[in-house]
Amino acid sequence: MQLDAIKQSLSAYLKKFIQKEIAADDEIITSGLVNSLFAMQLILFIEKEFSLKIGNEDLDIKNFNSLNAISRFVGNKKGLTI
């Protein structure tokens, strides 16, 4: 799976829950667009969608605060060159 496909999948998921258009670098957590419960739902989605295990060491806001950050995180976990 390429980084663009990862980003498209994540974007489609986020659009289901965020009622406004977001840019790839918009901060979704620190801006308050999503709450902590949604952040956990997002992590579960990422684990299932991309067949990943997200450990406690991965739970850093910098990994999940924007579409680009999440895409890079998933790409790194999948061993993609970014």
DSSP file (Angstrom, degrees, kcal/mol; ACC not computed):
  #  RESIDUE AA STRUCTURE BP1 BP2  ACC     N-H-->O    O-->H-N    N-H-->O    O-->H-N    TCO  KAPPA ALPHA  PHI   PSI    X-CA   Y-CA   Z-CA
    1    1 A M              0   0    0      0, 0.0     2,-0.1     0, 0.0    77,-0.0   0.000 360.0 360.0 360.0 131.4    0.0    0.0    0.0
    2    2 A Q     >  -     0   0    0      1,-0.1     4,-2.0    78,-0.0     3,-0.3  -0.457 360.0-108.8 -88.2 161.9    1.4    3.4   -1.0
    3    3 A L  H  > S+     0   0    0      1,-0.2     4,-2.6     2,-0.2     5,-0.2   0.856 117.9  55.7 -59.3 -38.0    1.3    6.6    1.1
    4    4 A D  H  > S+     0   0    0      1,-0.2     4,-2.3     2,-0.2    -1,-0.2   0.898 107.6  48.9 -62.9 -39.8   -1.4    8.2   -1.2
    5    5 A A  H  > S+     0   0    0     -3,-0.3     4,-2.2     2,-0.2    -1,-0.2   0.881 110.9  50.8 -67.0 -38.3   -3.7    5.2   -0.6
    6    6 A I  H  X S+     0   0    0     -4,-2.0     4,-2.5     2,-0.2     5,-0.2   0.942 111.4  47.9 -61.5 -48.2   -3.2    5.4    3.1
    7    7 A K  H  X S+     0   0    0     -4,-2.6     4,-2.7     1,-0.2    -2,-0.2   0.888 110.9  51.0 -62.8 -40.1   -4.0    9.1    3.1
    8    8 A Q  H  X S+     0   0    0     -4,-2.3     4,-2.3     2,-0.2    -1,-0.2   0.913 111.1  47.8 -64.6 -42.8   -7.1    8.5    1.0
    9    9 A S  H  X S+     0   0    0     -4,-2.2     4,-1.9     2,-0.2    -2,-0.2   0.925 114.5  45.8 -63.7 -45.3   -8.4    5.9    3.3
   10   10 A L  H  X S+     0   0    0     -4,-2.5     4,-2.8     2,-0.2    -2,-0.2   0.901 111.6  52.3 -64.3 -41.7   -7.7    8.0    6.4
   11   11 A S  H  X S+     0   0    0     -4,-2.7     4,-2.4     1,-0.2    -2,-0.2   0.917 108.5  50.2 -61.7 -44.3   -9.3   11.1    4.8
   12   12 A A  H  X S+     0   0    0     -4,-2.3     4,-0.8     1,-0.2    -1,-0.2   0.898 112.4  48.0 -61.6 -40.6  -12.5    9.1    3.9
   13   13 A Y  H >X S+     0   0    0     -4,-1.9     3,-0.8     1,-0.2     4,-0.5   0.937 112.1  48.1 -65.5 -46.9  -12.7    7.9    7.5
   14   14 A L  H >X S+     0   0    0     -4,-2.8     4,-2.6     1,-0.2     3,-1.4   0.873 104.4  60.7 -62.9 -37.5  -12.2   11.3    9.0
   15   15 A K  H 3< S+     0   0    0     -4,-2.4    -1,-0.2     1,-0.3    -2,-0.2   0.766  95.9  62.6 -63.2 -24.9  -14.7   12.9    6.7
   16   16 A K  H << S+     0   0    0     -4,-0.8    -1,-0.3    -3,-0.8    -2,-0.2   0.778 118.4  25.3 -67.6 -25.4  -17.4   10.6    8.2
   17   17 A F  H << S+     0   0    0     -3,-1.4     2,-0.6    -4,-0.5    -2,-0.2   0.655 108.8  71.1-116.5 -22.5  -16.9   12.2   11.6
   18   18 A I     <  -     0   0    0     -4,-2.6    -1,-0.1     1,-0.1     4,-0.1  -0.892  63.4-157.8-103.5 120.4  -15.5   15.7   11.1
   19   19 A Q        +     0   0    0     -2,-0.6     2,-0.3    14,-0.2    -1,-0.1   0.414  69.2  63.7 -82.9   2.0  -18.2   18.0    9.6
   20   20 A K  S    S-     0   0    0     13,-0.1     2,-0.2     0, 0.0    -2,-0.1  -0.891  93.0 -95.7-123.8 157.7  -15.9   20.5    8.1
   21   21 A E        -     0   0    0     -2,-0.3     2,-0.4     1,-0.0    -2,-0.1  -0.503  43.0-161.7 -68.5 132.3  -13.3   20.3    5.3
   22   22 A I        -     0   0    0     -2,-0.2     2,-0.1    -4,-0.1    -7,-0.0  -0.943  11.6-133.7-120.5 142.1   -9.8   19.7    6.8
   23   23 A A    >   -     0   0    0     -2,-0.4     3,-1.5     1,-0.1    44,-0.4  -0.471  34.8-103.4 -83.4 163.3   -6.5   20.3    5.1
   24   24 A A  T 3  S+     0   0    0      1,-0.3    44,-2.8    -2,-0.1    45,-0.4   0.746 121.4  40.9 -62.1 -25.4   -3.8   17.6    5.4
   25   25 A D  T 3  S+     0   0    0     42,-0.2    -1,-0.3    41,-0.1     2,-0.1   0.366  83.1 124.4-105.5   4.7   -1.9   19.6    8.0
   26   26 A D    <   -     0   0    0     -3,-1.5     2,-0.7     1,-0.1    41,-0.4  -0.433  67.3-120.0 -64.6 136.0   -4.8   20.8   10.0
   27   27 A E        +     0   0    0      1,-0.2     6,-0.3    39,-0.1     4,-0.3  -0.687  33.4 179.1 -79.8 114.7   -4.5   19.8   13.7
   28   28 A I  S   >S+     0   0    0     37,-3.0     6,-1.7    -2,-0.7     5,-0.5   0.780  75.2  35.3 -90.9 -27.4   -7.5   17.7   14.4
   29   29 A I  T > 5S+     0   0    0     36,-0.5     3,-1.3     4,-0.2     5,-0.1   0.922 119.2  43.0 -92.0 -53.5   -6.9   16.8   18.1
   30   30 A T  T 3 5S+     0   0    0      1,-0.3    -2,-0.1    35,-0.1    -1,-0.1   0.739 112.5  55.8 -68.9 -20.6   -5.2   19.9   19.6
   31   31 A S  T 3 5S-     0   0    0     -4,-0.3    -1,-0.3    34,-0.2    -2,-0.1   0.614 114.2-116.7 -83.5 -11.8   -7.7   22.2   17.8
   32   32 A G  T < 5S+     0   0    0     -3,-1.3    -3,-0.2     2,-0.2    -2,-0.1   0.565  76.6 129.5  88.6   8.6  -10.6   20.4   19.3
   33   33 A L  S   <S+     0   0    0     -5,-0.5     2,-0.3    -6,-0.3    -4,-0.2   0.830  80.6  23.5 -63.8 -30.2  -12.1   19.0   16.1
   34   34 A V  S    S-     0   0    0     -6,-1.7    -2,-0.2    -5,-0.1     2,-0.2  -0.927  79.5-134.7-131.7 158.5  -12.2   15.6   17.7
   35   35 A N     >  -     0   0    0     -2,-0.3     4,-2.0     1,-0.0     5,-0.1  -0.477  35.9 -93.6-105.4-179.7  -12.3   14.4   21.3
   36   36 A S  H  > S+     0   0    0      1,-0.2     4,-1.7     2,-0.2     5,-0.1   0.826 122.8  56.7 -66.7 -31.5  -10.3   11.8   23.1
   37   37 A L  H  > S+     0   0    0      1,-0.2     4,-1.9     2,-0.2    -1,-0.2   0.926 108.4  46.9 -64.3 -43.8  -13.0    9.1   22.5
   38   38 A F  H  > S+     0   0    0      1,-0.2     4,-2.9     2,-0.2    -2,-0.2   0.881 106.2  59.6 -64.8 -36.5  -12.8    9.7   18.8
   39   39 A A  H  X S+     0   0    0     -4,-2.0     4,-2.0     1,-0.2    -1,-0.2   0.897 106.6  47.2 -58.3 -39.8   -9.0    9.5   19.0
   40   40 A M  H  X S+     0   0    0     -4,-1.7     4,-2.2     2,-0.2    -1,-0.2   0.889 110.7  51.3 -69.3 -38.0   -9.3    6.0   20.4
   41   41 A Q  H  X S+     0   0    0     -4,-1.9     4,-2.5     1,-0.2    -2,-0.2   0.901 108.8  52.5 -62.2 -40.1  -11.8    5.1   17.7
   42   42 A L  H  X S+     0   0    0     -4,-2.9     4,-2.6     2,-0.2    -2,-0.2   0.905 107.8  50.6 -62.1 -42.9   -9.3    6.4   15.1
   43   43 A I  H  X S+     0   0    0     -4,-2.0     4,-2.5     2,-0.2    -1,-0.2   0.915 110.5  49.1 -62.6 -43.2   -6.6    4.2   16.6
   44   44 A L  H  X S+     0   0    0     -4,-2.2     4,-2.2     2,-0.2    -2,-0.2   0.907 110.9  50.7 -62.8 -41.1   -8.8    1.1   16.4
   45   45 A F  H  X S+     0   0    0     -4,-2.5     4,-3.5     2,-0.2     5,-0.3   0.935 110.3  49.6 -60.3 -46.6   -9.7    2.0   12.8
   46   46 A I  H  X S+     0   0    0     -4,-2.6     4,-2.2     1,-0.2     6,-0.4   0.916 110.2  50.3 -60.3 -44.9   -5.9    2.3   11.9
   47   47 A E  H  <>S+     0   0    0     -4,-2.5     5,-1.5     1,-0.2     4,-0.5   0.923 118.8  37.5 -60.2 -44.4   -5.1   -1.0   13.5
   48   48 A K  H ><5S+     0   0    0     -4,-2.2     3,-0.6     3,-0.2    -2,-0.2   0.941 118.2  47.3 -73.6 -48.2   -7.9   -2.8   11.6
   49   49 A E  H 3<5S+     0   0    0     -4,-3.5    -3,-0.2     1,-0.2    -2,-0.2   0.854 125.8  28.1 -64.0 -37.4   -7.6   -1.0    8.3
   50   50 A F  T 3<5S-     0   0    0     -4,-2.2    -1,-0.2    -5,-0.3    -2,-0.2   0.258 104.2-118.4-113.0  11.2   -3.8   -1.3    8.0
   51   51 A S  T < 5 +     0   0    0     -3,-0.6     2,-0.3    -4,-0.5    -3,-0.2   0.933  65.0 143.6  51.3  54.4   -3.3   -4.5   10.0
   52   52 A L      < -     0   0    0     -5,-1.5     2,-0.5    -6,-0.4    -1,-0.2  -0.842  50.0-138.7-120.3 156.4   -1.1   -2.7   12.6
   53   53 A K        -     0   0    0     -2,-0.3     2,-0.7    24,-0.1    -5,-0.0  -0.980  18.5-157.2-112.0 119.5   -0.6   -3.0   16.3
   54   54 A I        -     0   0    0     -2,-0.5     2,-0.1   -11,-0.1    -7,-0.0  -0.871  14.5-162.5-100.2 116.7   -0.3    0.4   17.9
   55   55 A G    >>  -     0   0    0     -2,-0.7     3,-1.7     1,-0.1     4,-0.6  -0.376  35.7 -97.3 -93.8 172.4    1.5    0.1   21.2
   56   56 A N  G >4 S+     0   0    0      1,-0.3     3,-1.1     2,-0.2    -1,-0.1   0.844 122.4  61.4 -56.2 -35.4    1.7    2.5   24.2
   57   57 A E  G 34 S+     0   0    0      1,-0.2    -1,-0.3     3,-0.0    -3,-0.0   0.708 101.6  53.8 -67.1 -18.5    5.0    3.8   22.8
   58   58 A D  G <4 S+     0   0    0     -3,-1.7     2,-2.6     1,-0.1    -1,-0.2   0.607  78.6 100.9 -87.8 -14.0    3.2    5.0   19.7
   59   59 A L    <<  +     0   0    0     -3,-1.1     2,-0.4    -4,-0.6    -1,-0.1  -0.394  47.6 133.0 -79.4  70.3    0.5    7.0   21.6
   60   60 A D    >>  -     0   0    0     -2,-2.6     3,-2.4     1,-0.1     4,-0.5  -0.975  61.3-131.7-120.0 132.4    2.0   10.4   21.0
   61   61 A I  H >> S+     0   0    0     -2,-0.4     3,-1.2     1,-0.3     4,-1.0   0.801 104.9  67.1 -56.0 -29.9   -0.2   13.2   19.8
   62   62 A K  H 34 S+     0   0    0      1,-0.3    -1,-0.3     2,-0.2     4,-0.2   0.757  97.9  54.5 -64.2 -21.9    2.4   14.1   17.1
   63   63 A N  H <4 S+     0   0    0     -3,-2.4    10,-0.3    -5,-0.2    -1,-0.3   0.671 120.9  27.1 -81.2 -17.4    1.5   10.8   15.4
   64   64 A F  H << S+     0   0    0     -3,-1.2    -2,-0.2    -4,-0.5    -1,-0.2   0.285  89.0  97.7-130.1   9.7   -2.2   11.5   15.3
   65   65 A N  S  < S+     0   0    0     -4,-1.0   -37,-3.0    -5,-0.1   -36,-0.5   0.593  90.0  17.3 -86.5 -10.8   -2.8   15.2   15.2
   66   66 A S  S  > S-     0   0    0    -39,-0.2     4,-2.7    -4,-0.2     5,-0.2  -0.975  77.8-107.2-151.8 164.3   -3.2   15.7   11.4
   67   67 A L  H  > S+     0   0    0    -44,-0.4     4,-2.4   -41,-0.4   -42,-0.2   0.915 121.5  48.3 -59.5 -43.9   -3.9   13.7    8.3
   68   68 A N  H  > S+     0   0    0    -44,-2.8     4,-2.6     2,-0.2    -1,-0.2   0.912 111.2  50.2 -63.6 -42.1   -0.3   14.0    7.2
   69   69 A A  H  > S+     0   0    0    -45,-0.4     4,-2.5     2,-0.2    -2,-0.2   0.921 112.3  46.5 -63.4 -43.9    1.0   13.0   10.6
   70   70 A I  H  X S+     0   0    0     -4,-2.7     4,-2.9     2,-0.2     5,-0.2   0.917 112.0  51.2 -65.0 -42.1   -1.2    9.9   10.7
   71   71 A S  H  X S+     0   0    0     -4,-2.4     4,-2.8    -5,-0.2    -2,-0.2   0.917 111.8  46.8 -61.4 -44.1   -0.3    8.9    7.1
   72   72 A R  H  X S+     0   0    0     -4,-2.6     4,-2.8     2,-0.2    -1,-0.2   0.920 112.2  50.9 -63.3 -43.0    3.4    9.2    7.9
   73   73 A F  H  X S+     0   0    0     -4,-2.5     4,-2.5   -10,-0.3    -2,-0.2   0.946 113.2  44.1 -59.4 -50.2    3.0    7.2   11.1
   74   74 A V  H  X S+     0   0    0     -4,-2.9     4,-2.2     1,-0.2    -2,-0.2   0.930 113.5  51.6 -61.7 -45.5    1.1    4.4    9.3
   75   75 A G  H  <>S+     0   0    0     -4,-2.8     5,-3.0    -5,-0.2     4,-0.4   0.909 110.8  48.0 -58.0 -43.3    3.7    4.5    6.5
   76   76 A N  H ><5S+     0   0    0     -4,-2.8     3,-1.0     1,-0.2    -1,-0.2   0.916 111.3  49.8 -63.6 -43.6    6.5    4.2    8.9
   77   77 A K  H 3<5S+     0   0    0     -4,-2.5    -1,-0.2     1,-0.3    -2,-0.2   0.840 111.6  49.6 -63.6 -32.5    4.9    1.3   10.8
   78   78 A K  T 3<5S-     0   0    0     -4,-2.2    -1,-0.3    -5,-0.2    -2,-0.2   0.504 117.4-115.0 -84.6  -4.0    4.3   -0.4    7.4
   79   79 A G  T < 5 +     0   0    0     -3,-1.0     2,-0.2    -4,-0.4    -3,-0.2   0.733  60.6 155.3  78.7  22.4    7.9    0.1    6.5
   80   80 A L      < -     0   0    0     -5,-3.0     2,-0.5    -6,-0.2    -1,-0.2  -0.573  49.4-114.2 -81.3 146.2    7.2    2.4    3.5
   81   81 A T              0   0    0     -2,-0.2   -78,-0.2     1,-0.1    -1,-0.1  -0.690 360.0 360.0 -77.5 124.4    9.9    4.8    2.4
   82   82 A I              0   0    0     -2,-0.5    -1,-0.1   -79,-0.0    -6,-0.0   0.384 360.0 360.0-116.2 360.0    8.6    8.3    3.1
